[in-house]
């Protein structure tokens, strides 16, 4: 299998952390990562050091994925040459990705017009003002349309890049990369949990989330979750909104879909068994929820990602356990 070619388009002053997010994820064995710039040479960074970039824009013509890891200052317009090469790459089927302020460069191509996009919440108003045709969502961690994807501030670049790996090679491979980076394979919620406000701090939901992920096969209700930390359902819903940016039911369903993906990739369990194992009650319910979340069926997902595994990657230890009958929230 040919490595997937990922090329980062950098420009001075370049935010080295955003570039590092992409480099850290895509240095895996199934990818080939490189860097280019409009005018090869020394590129200064926002952290005060410089880096030497030898490749020019022609490197983008060979990329399968192009990452724009920030674009500073955000009010600077990309050159006509940069816009043309990004548009040309998109027409031939390359995937365009931005991290943080990099959404500015993608918006300048017109490829985000009429589509949802995100950036750092501090830049969201400016992005919306300059590109009114873009549907800017300042609250999410990332938005992935398949051909074009945008992420929020800085570290969310890792979240988006891991999402792209999941799309390319499945949840298990993405989790392997995340473990190497000592990162969670998937973070829940949106930027709302990181915004600065005057609200008093609230108790972390960490312990409750850990418990819920360990008991996905059980029927869990909002009342059950609230009772475990001795708060009212309304208070619990407010804490989820404040800390994760989602409702408890949305978060729980996302965990069940994530577990379903892993079981489809790593085991030969029947769909009905997986449904009860993850708390979605029936194969019919699982198929409906799975298709809504991923726009594909469990069987098609299994065929696509099991084909990438070696013959030795068959039944996991979990596949040997007897399923627990349960129902979804």
C-alpha positions in Angstrom: 0.0 0.0 0.0 1.4 3.4 -1.1 1.9 5.8 1.8 -0.6 8.7 1.9 1.3 11.9 1.1 0.6 14.8 3.5 2.2 18.1 2.7 2.0 21.1 5.1 1.9 24.6 3.5 3.8 26.9 5.9 4.2 30.7 5.8 6.1 33.1 8.1 5.5 33.7 10.9 4.7 30.1 11.3 3.1 28.7 14.5 5.4 25.8 15.2 3.0 24.0 17.5 0.2 23.8 14.9 2.8 22.4 12.4 4.0 20.0 15.0 0.4 18.7 15.6 0.2 17.5 12.0 3.8 16.3 11.9 3.3 14.2 15.1 0.2 12.4 13.8 1.3 11.9 10.1 4.7 10.6 10.8 3.0 7.1 11.1 4.1 4.3 8.8 1.1 4.7 6.5 1.8 8.3 5.8 4.6 10.4 4.3 4.8 13.9 5.7 6.7 16.9 4.2 6.6 20.7 4.3 6.6 23.3 1.6 6.2 27.1 1.3 5.5 29.7 -1.4 9.1 31.0 -1.4 11.6 28.3 -0.2 14.2 29.4 2.3 14.3 30.4 5.9 10.8 30.7 7.6 10.6 32.4 10.9 8.3 31.1 13.6 6.1 32.7 16.2 8.3 31.1 18.8 11.4 33.1 17.7 13.4 30.5 15.8 13.6 29.9 12.1 13.3 26.7 10.0 14.7 26.0 6.5 12.0 24.9 4.0 13.4 23.7 0.6 10.2 22.8 -1.3 8.0 25.2 -3.1 4.3 25.1 -4.1 4.9 22.4 -6.7 5.1 19.9 -3.8 1.3 20.4 -3.3 0.6 19.0 -6.8 1.7 15.6 -5.5 -0.1 15.7 -2.1 -3.1 13.5 -1.1 -3.7 15.8 1.9 -2.7 19.4 2.2 -2.5 20.9 5.7 -2.4 24.7 6.4 -1.2 24.7 10.0 -2.1 28.3 10.8 -2.0 31.5 8.8 -0.7 34.6 10.5 -1.4 37.4 10.6 -5.0 36.3 9.9 -5.8 39.5 8.0 -3.1 38.8 5.4 -4.5 37.7 2.1 -3.0 34.5 0.5 -1.3 35.3 -2.8 -3.0 34.4 -6.1 -0.5 31.6 -6.5 -1.4 30.0 -3.2 -5.1 30.2 -3.9 -4.7 28.7 -7.4 -2.6 25.8 -6.2 -5.1 25.0 -3.4 -8.0 25.1 -5.8 -6.2 23.0 -8.3 -5.4 20.4 -5.7 -9.0 20.3 -4.6 -10.2 19.7 -8.2 -7.9 16.7 -8.6 -9.2 15.2 -5.3 -6.7 16.2 -2.7 -8.1 16.7 0.8 -7.6 20.3 2.2 -7.2 20.7 6.0 -6.7 23.8 8.2 -5.5 24.1 11.8 -6.5 27.2 13.8 -6.0 30.4 11.8 -5.3 28.3 8.7 -9.0 28.4 7.9 -8.3 31.9 6.6 -6.3 30.5 3.7 -9.0 27.9 2.9 -11.8 30.5 3.0 -9.9 32.6 0.5 -10.2 29.8 -2.1 -14.0 29.9 -2.0 -14.1 26.2 -1.1 -15.8 27.0 2.3 -18.6 29.1 0.9 -21.9 27.8 2.0 -20.3 25.2 4.3 -19.7 25.1 8.0 -16.1 25.8 9.1 -14.3 26.6 12.4 -11.2 28.3 13.6 -9.9 29.5 17.0 -12.8 31.1 18.8 -10.8 34.4 19.1 -10.6 34.5 15.2 -14.2 33.4 14.5 -15.7 36.9 14.3 -13.0 38.1 12.0 -13.3 35.1 9.7 -17.0 35.6 9.5 -16.7 39.3 8.7 -14.2 38.7 5.9 -15.9 35.7 4.4 -19.7 36.1 5.0 -20.5 33.2 2.7 -18.8 30.8 5.2 -20.9 29.3 8.0 -18.5 29.9 10.9 -19.1 27.7 13.9 -16.9 28.9 16.8 -18.0 26.2 19.3 -16.8 22.9 17.8 -13.3 21.3 17.9 -13.3 20.5 14.2 -15.5 20.1 11.1 -14.7 17.4 8.6 -16.6 17.5 5.2 -14.4 14.8 3.7 -12.8 16.9 1.0 -12.2 19.9 3.2 -11.7 20.0 7.0 -11.1 22.8 9.5 -10.1 22.7 13.2 -10.3 25.2 16.0 -7.4 26.5 18.1 -3.9 25.0 18.2 -4.2 21.6 19.9 -7.4 20.8 18.2 -5.2 20.2 15.2 -4.3 16.8 16.8 -8.0 16.0 17.2 -8.7 16.7 13.6 -5.6 14.9 12.3 -6.6 11.8 14.4 -10.1 12.0 12.9 -8.6 12.0 9.4 -6.6 8.9 10.4 -9.8 7.2 11.6 -11.4 7.9 8.3 -8.4 6.6 6.4 -7.4 3.5 8.4 -10.0 3.0 11.2 -10.4 3.7 14.8 -7.9 1.1 16.0 -5.0 2.5 14.0 -5.9 6.1 15.1 -5.9 4.8 18.7 -2.5 3.3 18.2 -1.1 6.7 17.1 -2.9 8.4 20.0 -1.3 6.0 22.5 2.1 6.8 21.1 1.4 10.5 21.6 -0.1 9.9 25.1 -3.3 11.5 23.8 -7.0 10.5 24.0 -8.1 9.0 20.7 -11.1 11.3 20.7 -12.0 14.4 22.8 -15.6 15.2 23.3 -17.3 18.6 23.3 -16.3 21.9 21.7 -14.3 25.1 22.3 -16.9 26.3 24.7 -15.1 24.3 27.4 -12.0 26.4 26.9 -13.3 29.9 26.5 -12.4 32.4 29.2 -15.4 33.6 31.1 -16.3 34.8 34.6 -18.2 31.7 35.6 -17.1 29.9 38.8 -15.3 26.6 38.3 -17.4 23.5 38.6 -16.5 20.0 39.6 -14.9 17.9 36.8 -17.0 15.3 35.2 -13.9 13.0 34.7 -14.9 10.3 37.2 -18.4 10.1 35.9 -17.3 9.9 32.2 -14.9 7.1 33.1 -17.7 5.2 34.8 -20.0 5.6 31.9 -17.5 4.4 29.3 -16.9 1.3 31.4 -20.7 0.5 31.6 -21.8 1.3 28.0 -23.6 -2.0 27.8 -25.9 -1.1 30.6 -29.1 1.0 30.3 -28.0 4.4 31.4 -30.4 7.3 31.8 -29.8 11.0 32.6 -31.2 10.3 36.0 -28.7 7.5 36.5 -25.8 9.8 35.6 -27.0 12.6 37.8 -27.6 10.3 40.8 -24.0 9.1 40.6 -22.6 12.5 41.4 -25.6 13.6 43.6 -26.9 16.4 41.4 -30.2 17.1 39.6 -30.5 16.1 35.9 -30.8 19.8 35.1 -27.5 20.6 36.9 -25.8 17.6 35.2 -27.0 18.8 31.7 -25.6 22.3 32.5 -22.2 20.8 33.5 -22.0 18.8 30.3 -22.8 22.0 28.3 -20.2 24.0 30.2 -17.4 21.4 30.2 -18.0 19.4 27.1 -20.3 21.5 24.9 -22.7 18.7 24.4 -25.8 17.1 26.1 -25.3 14.0 28.2 -27.2 11.9 25.7 -25.1 13.1 22.7 -21.9 12.3 24.6 -23.1 8.8 25.5 -24.1 8.0 22.0 -20.7 9.2 20.7 -19.0 6.7 23.1 -21.3 3.9 21.9 -20.5 4.6 18.3 -16.8 4.8 19.0 -16.9 1.4 20.8 -18.9 0.0 17.9 -16.2 1.0 15.4 -13.5 -0.7 17.5 -15.5 -3.9 17.8 -16.3 -3.9 14.0 -12.6 -3.5 13.3 -11.1 -5.9 15.9 -13.7 -8.7 16.2 -16.0 -11.0 14.3 -18.9 -10.4 16.6 -22.3 -10.3 14.9 -24.0 -6.9 14.6 -26.7 -7.9 17.1 -24.1 -8.9 19.7 -22.2 -5.7 19.2 -25.5 -3.7 19.6 -26.1 -5.2 23.0 -22.4 -4.9 24.0 -22.4 -1.2 23.4 -25.9 -0.5 24.8 -27.8 0.2 21.5 -30.3 -2.6 22.2 -30.7 -4.1 18.7 -29.1 -4.5 15.3 -31.8 -2.2 13.8 -31.1 0.6 16.3 -27.3 0.2 15.9 -27.5 0.4 12.1 -29.7 3.5 12.2 -27.5 5.3 14.8 -24.3 4.2 13.0 -25.5 5.4 9.6 -26.6 8.8 11.0 -23.2 9.3 12.6 -20.9 8.0 9.8 -23.0 7.8 6.7 -22.3 4.2 6.1 -23.5 0.8 7.4 -21.8 -1.3 10.1 -21.2 -4.1 7.5 -19.7 -1.7 5.0 -17.5 -0.2 7.7 -16.3 -3.6 8.8 -15.4 -4.7 5.2 -13.5 -1.5 4.6 -11.4 -1.5 7.7 -11.0 -5.2 8.4 -9.4 -5.5 4.9 -6.6 -3.3 6.1 -5.7 -5.6 8.9 -3.3 -8.6 8.8 -4.7 -12.1 9.1 -3.4 -12.2 12.7 -5.7 -9.3 13.7 -8.7 -11.5 14.3 -10.7 -11.9 17.4 -9.7 -9.7 20.3 -9.9 -10.9 23.9 -13.2 -8.9 24.2 -14.7 -11.1 21.4 -14.4 -14.1 23.7 -16.6 -12.5 26.4 -20.3 -13.2 26.5 -22.4 -10.2 25.6 -24.5 -8.4 28.1 -28.1 -7.7 27.2 -28.9 -4.0 27.4 -30.7 -1.1 25.8 -29.6 2.4 24.7 -30.1 5.6 26.6 
